[in-house]
């Protein structure tokens, strides 16, 4: 969906930044050469370019929104699959549990079900459950340390100085805004 009508000369750039004659993806330099070769009044070219940019951002947002919806649907499907798996696991294990609640591990390990569309069995494995993390010896604790520069704090610090430092500076940028 396009929010704005864009001059057809600029539309050729929209198709995945491809060469309109060969269909090959353009390098950045080739893209700029093709763009620079489009002849129209400067203000008209700027307006059309920025409207095309707004269209691209709008399309990008719509795609990202759709991805988010699809990820949510996929998560719901995974959750349902997990619930179904857990319930079947409960039923099978229940059949191998005696009235005292003790699981017949040998019988369960031998359980096998096979149909033309499904093969189900159990295998024994081990895992570690941490009962109290505060009592785990330090040799088994992995400490992840991530450093990051606090640019906002540095900016405040630099603004309060009367002389320059060698390790940082405040840069002035001119950022284009499109509304």
N, C-alpha and C positions, 0 to 999 in steps of 0.2 A: 504494500500500500504506500503510495506516495502522498505526502502532505502538500507538496508544491509541484507545479508544472515547471520543468526544467528545460532549457533550450536543448534541442536535439543534438547539438554539437557536443555538449557536455555529457549527454546521456551515454555516449559511447564509452566514457570512462567508467561508467557505473558497472558494466558487466565484468566484474571481477578484475578490473584493471587490465583488461585484455586488449591486444592489438586488434582493431576491428577488421583487419584484412586477413590475418593469419589465425586469430583466436588464441595465440600464445600469451601467457602471463608476462606482463611487462616488468622489467627491472625498474627500480625507482628512477633511474636516469631516463629510461625510455618513457616512463609515465610523464615525467616533467617535460620532456621534449614534446610529447604529443599534446599535453595540456598547453604549453606555451605556444604551440602552433595554432591553437584555436583563435580565430580572429573575430573579435567583437569588441564593442566599446568597453573600456576598463570597468566602469561602474556596473555595466550589465554583466560582465564576466564575473566580477566579484560577487554580485548579488546571486547569480545563478549558481556559482560555485558554493556559496555558503548555504543556499537552499538545498543543493544536492547533499552537502555535508549534514544538514539537519535531517534530511530524508534517511541518510545512511545511519545516523544515530538513532532515529526513530525505529528503523528496521532492526537494528542491533538490540535495542531495548525489547522490542516485541519478541525477538528470538530468545533472548535471555529469560524473559517472563515465561515463554513456552517451555524452555528447558527446566525452569524451576517447577512448573506444573507437572511436567513429565517425571522429574526426579521425585516429587511428592507421590505421584501415582505409583512409581516403581517401589518406593519405600513402603507404601500401603500393601502392595503385592507381596513384597518380601516379608512383611509382618504377618500377613495371612498365611503365607507358606510356612513360616516358622511356627505359628500356632497349630497348623494342621500337622506338621511333623511332630511337634511336641505331644499332641493328643494321641497320635498313632503310637509313638514311643511309650506313652503312659499305658495304653491298652496292652501292648505286647509285654512290657515289664510287669504289669499287673498279673498277667497270666503265668508269670514265672516267679511270683512272690507268694510265700506261704501265709497262713493265717497269722503268724507272728510278725509279718512284715519283712521277713528275710528273703532277699533276692537269690534265686538259684542261678548263680553266675555261670556254671558249667552249661546248664540247659539253655540259658539265654545266648551264650557264646556259640552254641550249636544251632540256634534258630536260623532258618533260611526260608525265604519265600521267593518264588520265581514264577513270573507269568510272561507271556510274550512281550509285554510292555514294561515290565518292572522286575527288578531284582533287589531284594532287601535282605540284609543280614546284620549281625553285630560283630564287632571286633573289640577286643580288650585294649585299652590304652591307659596311660597315666598322665596326670597333670598335678601341678602344685597349687594348693589353696593357701593363701596367706591369711592367717588367723588374727595376727596383731602386727601390723607393719612397724610399729614403734619398737618392737623387740627384735627385728631382723638385724643381724650383724652388718656393720658398715661395709664390709667387703662385698656384700650382695646388693648394695644400693648404688644405683647409677644416677649421678647428678648431671643434669643438663643445664648448661649455662649459656644463655644467649645474650650477647652484648648488642646494644643499640645506642646510637648517638641521640642525645636529647636536643634536637635542633632548636626547639622553642626556648629552652633554657639558655642555650648558647646565644641565641638572638638577644634575649634580655640582657645577658651578661655583656655582650659586645656593645649594645646600645648605651650601656652605662659607662663605657670606657671613654677616655679622652685621647687614647693613642691606639694604634693598630697592633694586632697580634699576628704571629707568623702562621698560626695553625687554623685560622678561620677568618671569614669576612662576611659581611652582609652584602649580598648581590641584589642589584635592582633589575627586575624583570618587567617586561611589557607583555602582558598576556592578552591575547585577542579574546574578546567576549562577543558571543553571538546570542541574541535573544529573539 
